[in-house]
Amino acid sequence: MFHLIFGLPSIYVITRVLWPLPWPFALRAAIAVLLLIASQYHLWSRLSSGSVFAPEFPRGLIVLFNWAFGAIFLVAAMQLALDVVALASRVMPGGSWAIPIGWRYAEAVLAMILSAVAVQQAVRVPPLKDVTVEIEGLPAGFDGYTLLQLTDLHLSRLFPATWAREVVARSNALGVDLVVVTGDLIDGSLASRRADVEPLRGLHAPDGVWVIPGNHEYFFEYAAWMRHYADLDMGVLESRHTVLRRGEGAVVLAGVTDLSAAHSGQPAHDLNAALAGAPLGAPVVLLDHQPRDAAKAAKAGVGLQLSGHTHGGMIWGLDRLVAWANNGFVSGAYPLGSMTLYVNNGTGLWPGFALRLGPPSELTRITLRAKP
């Protein structure tokens, strides 16, 4: 059913865009076959690795699949809009507007160009984004404290070791006090991705590099990945916390497992466990991969929650659907009482839908300020 659903846009494009063109039957049939092959990208991914989440093809082929898949998605959306207008015209006086053949050429060309831009925006090493967050009760020693949030790296054949090394180099050059990675670091087994994650060993900051799992960690040898993250000199916050200190002042850095953890037979997402024994009165910075439970964190007294998971919605318009699935949270900062939720657009994104039109990827430097 999953693969059939992804095949529907290509069938729509074949019947409504390709087939009305005045081309030889053999040419239209050949292009139709190519469109159907491209639409089944996730099936080929499953056959290559056993999982739709980890295509084990050469990087160039993954880029090509994403471009073709994106072009199909975009031209289907454009043609649907034209068909709705044409259908509506039939009920208008003197209506029955016919879609000109030239418009079909134009939408196909535009979709291919936009898809190429979307893939390029998806696979680049992200630019820096600076964010300032005010926190109530922030100790004076932490006023101006900087942390770097990385999230949704999805290290894979699409985001390999060369890409990871550049991300690490740019991250280290920022000279922040702390680095946090809020889940979905990988797509693939430890055996397949060992070399691709190795550059993360080079991440460093005075207060360390701390990581939590995202939902994709549970798709691939969860326990082995958590041990390997620790072996890469990253502190793993699985429903626990650490205390950061500047002189007499303290800030609690807490992390929870993903909301999907219990479905994988792993310890469930547990904010109470993460905060158990934390110093009373110390502001809490919470790392939680998915943003949809942020209201609960605000009620628990968290000052700042850092999340990812949504990839910023990836494409204008599609971001509204992603927001709906995440209790309205999709990109950027959201005030929830005295807490700020920051939803990061992601450093990378899932190689099964590597497209960005609108919401950009980001290296996110967050500066903490005391709220007056």
Long-range contacts (C-beta under 8 A, 24 or more apart in sequence): 2-42, 2-52, 3-40, 3-42, 3-43, 6-39, 6-40, 6-41, 6-42, 7-36, 7-39, 7-40, 9-39, 9-72, 9-73, 9-76, 10-35, 10-36, 10-38, 10-39, 10-72, 10-76, 11-36, 12-76, 12-79, 12-80, 13-72, 13-75, 13-76, 13-79, 16-79, 16-83, 17-75, 17-79, 17-104, 17-107, 17-108, 20-101, 20-104, 21-101, 21-104, 21-105, 22-101, 34-68, 35-68, 35-72, 38-65, 38-68, 38-69, 38-72, 39-69, 39-72, 41-65, 41-66, 41-68, 41-69, 41-352, 42-352, 45-352, 49-188, 49-192, 51-188, 51-219, 51-220, 52-352, 53-187, 53-188, 53-216, 53-219, 53-220, 53-350, 53-352, 54-156, 54-157, 54-187, 54-188, 54-189, 54-192, 54-220, 54-351, 55-156, 55-157, 55-158, 55-351, 55-352, 56-157, 56-188, 56-192, 57-157, 58-157, 59-157, 59-158, 59-160, 62-157, 62-158, 62-351, 62-354, 63-119, 63-123, 63-158, 63-354, 66-115, 66-119, 66-122, 66-158, 66-351, 66-353, 66-354, 66-355, 67-112, 67-115, 67-116, 67-119, 68-115, 69-353, 70-111, 70-114, 70-115, 70-118, 70-119, 70-355, 71-108, 71-111, 71-112, 71-114, 71-115, 72-111, 73-115, 73-355, 74-110, 74-111, 74-114, 74-115, 75-107, 75-108, 75-111, 78-107, 78-110, 78-111, 79-104, 79-107, 82-107, 114-357, 115-355, 117-357, 118-315, 118-355, 118-356, 118-357, 119-354, 119-355, 121-355, 121-356, 121-357, 121-360, 121-361, 122-314, 122-348, 122-349, 122-354, 122-355, 122-356, 122-361, 123-158, 123-159, 123-163, 123-348, 123-354, 124-361, 125-163, 125-166, 125-167, 125-170, 126-167, 126-347, 126-360, 126-361, 126-362, 126-363, 127-360, 127-362, 127-363, 128-170, 128-174, 128-362, 128-363, 128-364, 128-365, 129-362, 129-363, 129-364, 129-365, 130-365, 130-367, 131-333, 131-342, 131-364, 131-365, 131-366, 131-367, 132-366, 132-367, 132-369, 133-304, 133-333, 133-340, 133-342, 133-366, 133-367, 133-368, 133-369, 134-340, 134-368, 134-369, 134-370, 134-371, 134-372, 135-283, 135-303, 135-304, 135-340, 135-368, 135-369, 135-370, 135-371, 136-283, 136-303, 136-338, 136-371, 137-281, 137-283, 137-303, 137-370, 137-371, 138-251, 138-283, 138-303, 138-368, 138-369, 138-370, 138-371, 139-246, 139-247, 139-248, 139-249, 139-250, 139-251, 139-283, 139-370, 140-249, 140-370, 141-246, 141-247, 141-248, 141-249, 142-244, 142-246, 142-249, 142-251, 142-283, 142-368, 142-370, 143-368, 143-369, 143-370, 144-367, 144-368, 144-369, 145-177, 145-178, 145-246, 145-251, 145-367, 145-368, 146-174, 146-175, 146-176, 146-177, 146-178, 146-365, 146-366, 146-367, 146-368, 147-176, 147-177, 147-178, 147-179, 147-180, 147-205, 147-285, 147-365, 147-366, 147-368, 148-174, 148-176, 148-178, 148-179, 148-180, 148-205, 148-363, 148-364, 148-365, 148-366, 149-180, 149-181, 149-182, 149-306, 149-308, 149-342, 149-344, 149-364, 149-366, 150-179, 150-180, 150-181, 150-182, 150-347, 150-363, 150-364, 151-181, 151-182, 151-183, 151-184, 151-214, 151-289, 151-306, 151-307, 151-308, 151-309, 151-344, 151-346, 151-347, 152-182, 152-183, 152-184, 152-214, 152-308, 152-309, 152-311, 152-344, 152-346, 152-347, 152-348, 152-349, 152-350, 153-181, 153-184, 153-185, 153-186, 153-347, 153-348, 154-184, 154-185, 154-186, 154-187, 154-216, 154-348, 154-349, 154-350, 154-351, 155-185, 155-186, 155-187, 155-188, 155-193, 155-196, 155-197, 155-348, 156-186, 156-187, 156-188, 156-193, 156-196, 156-351, 157-188, 157-351, 158-348, 158-351, 158-354, 159-196, 159-348, 159-351, 160-196, 161-195, 161-196, 161-198, 161-199, 163-348, 164-196, 164-197, 164-198, 164-199, 164-200, 165-199, 165-202, 167-199, 167-347, 167-363, 168-199, 168-200, 168-202, 168-203, 170-363, 171-203, 171-363, 172-202, 172-203, 172-204, 174-363, 174-365, 176-205, 176-365, 177-205, 177-206, 177-207, 178-205, 178-206, 178-207, 178-208, 178-210, 178-244, 178-253, 179-203, 179-204, 179-205, 179-208, 179-209, 179-210, 180-209, 180-210, 180-211, 180-253, 180-287, 180-306, 181-209, 181-210, 181-211, 181-212, 181-234, 182-211, 182-212, 182-214, 182-287, 182-288, 182-289, 182-306, 182-307, 182-308, 182-344, 183-211, 183-212, 183-213, 183-214, 183-215, 183-216, 183-217, 183-258, 183-289, 183-308, 183-309, 184-214, 184-215, 184-216, 184-217, 184-289, 184-308, 184-309, 184-350, 185-211, 185-214, 185-216, 185-217, 185-225, 185-229, 186-216, 186-217, 186-220, 186-225, 187-216, 187-219, 187-220, 187-350, 187-351, 188-220, 189-220, 189-221, 190-220, 190-221, 190-224, 190-225, 190-228, 194-228, 197-228, 197-232, 198-232, 200-232, 200-234, 201-232, 201-233, 203-234, 207-244, 208-234, 208-235, 209-233, 209-234, 209-235, 210-234, 210-235, 210-236, 210-237, 210-242, 210-253, 210-255, 210-287, 211-235, 211-236, 211-237, 211-255, 212-236, 212-237, 212-238, 212-255, 212-256, 212-257, 212-258, 212-287, 212-288, 212-289, 213-238, 213-257, 213-258, 213-261, 213-289, 214-258, 214-289, 214-290, 214-308, 214-309, 215-258, 215-259, 215-260, 215-289, 215-290, 215-309, 216-350, 217-258, 218-258, 218-260, 218-261, 218-263, 218-264, 218-266, 222-264, 222-266, 237-274, 237-287, 238-267, 239-267, 239-269, 239-270, 239-271, 239-273, 239-274, 240-273, 240-274, 241-274, 241-275, 241-277, 241-278, 241-284, 243-278, 243-279, 243-282, 250-279, 250-282, 251-282, 251-283, 251-284, 251-285, 251-368, 252-278, 252-279, 252-282, 252-283, 252-284, 252-285, 253-285, 253-287, 254-278, 254-284, 254-285, 254-286, 254-287, 254-302, 255-286, 255-287, 255-288, 256-286, 256-287, 256-288, 258-289, 258-290, 259-289, 259-290, 259-292, 259-293, 269-293, 271-296, 271-297, 271-300, 272-300, 275-300, 290-326, 291-326, 291-327, 291-329, 291-341, 291-343, 292-325, 292-326, 292-327, 292-329, 293-327, 294-327, 294-329, 294-334, 294-336, 294-339, 294-341, 295-327, 295-336, 297-339, 297-341, 298-336, 298-337, 298-338, 298-339, 298-341, 299-337, 302-339, 303-338, 303-339, 303-340, 304-339, 304-340, 304-341, 304-342, 304-366, 304-368, 305-339, 305-340, 305-341, 305-342, 306-342, 306-344, 306-366, 307-341, 307-342, 307-343, 307-344, 308-343, 308-344, 308-346, 309-343, 310-343, 310-345, 310-346, 311-345, 311-346, 311-349, 311-350, 311-356, 311-359, 312-343, 312-344, 312-345, 312-346, 312-356, 312-358, 312-359, 312-360, 312-361, 313-358, 313-359, 314-349, 314-353, 314-355, 314-356, 314-357, 314-358, 314-359, 315-355, 315-356, 315-357, 315-358, 315-359, 316-357, 316-358, 316-359, 319-358, 319-359, 331-359, 342-366
